Amino acid sequence: MTCNVGGIDRIIRIIAGAFLLSLVFVGDQIIGANVVWGWIGIVPLATGIFKFCPAYAIFGLKTCSAK
């Protein structure tokens, strides 16, 4: 697996994913919508941590610097 997420893109993904995931624990549990958005936060968090986005691979995008 190669790196296709880098720099600012990675930081934004990690912050956004952590924020969305925090909605599961601190959001309004009665509505339930926060819980759904919270679990969706796992996707950007994981892609930021692992530096790989399957959607970027499909479309041939790369924000990681070339080595």
C-alpha positions in Angstrom: 0.0 0.0 0.0 1.5 3.3 -1.0 1.0 6.8 0.4 -1.6 8.9 -1.5 -2.6 11.2 1.4 -0.1 13.7 2.7 0.5 17.0 4.4 -2.4 19.3 5.0 -4.8 16.7 3.6 -3.8 14.2 6.3 -4.1 16.7 9.1 -7.5 17.8 8.0 -8.7 14.2 7.8 -7.5 13.4 11.3 -9.0 16.5 12.8 -12.3 16.0 11.0 -12.5 12.3 11.8 -11.7 12.9 15.5 -14.4 15.6 15.7 -17.0 13.4 14.0 -16.1 10.4 16.2 -16.3 12.6 19.3 -20.0 13.2 18.5 -20.7 9.6 19.5 -19.5 10.3 23.0 -20.5 13.9 23.7 -23.3 14.5 21.2 -27.0 14.5 21.8 -27.8 10.8 22.1 -31.5 11.2 21.9 -31.6 12.3 18.2 -29.3 9.6 17.0 -28.1 11.5 14.0 -24.9 12.5 15.9 -24.2 8.8 16.4 -24.4 8.1 12.7 -22.2 11.0 11.8 -19.8 10.0 14.6 -19.3 6.5 13.2 -18.8 8.0 9.7 -15.8 9.9 11.3 -13.9 6.6 11.4 -13.3 6.8 7.6 -11.4 10.1 7.5 -9.6 9.3 10.7 -8.4 6.0 9.4 -7.4 7.4 6.0 -5.4 10.1 7.7 -3.6 7.7 10.0 -2.8 5.2 7.4 -2.0 7.8 4.7 -4.1 5.9 2.2 -7.5 6.7 0.7 -9.1 4.0 -1.5 -11.2 6.7 -3.3 -7.9 8.6 -4.2 -6.5 5.3 -5.6 -9.6 4.7 -7.8 -9.5 8.2 -9.3 -5.7 8.4 -9.5 -5.3 11.3 -7.1 -2.3 11.8 -4.8 -1.6 14.6 -2.3 1.5 12.9 -0.9 4.9 14.2 -2.1 6.6 12.1 -4.7 9.6 10.0 -3.6 
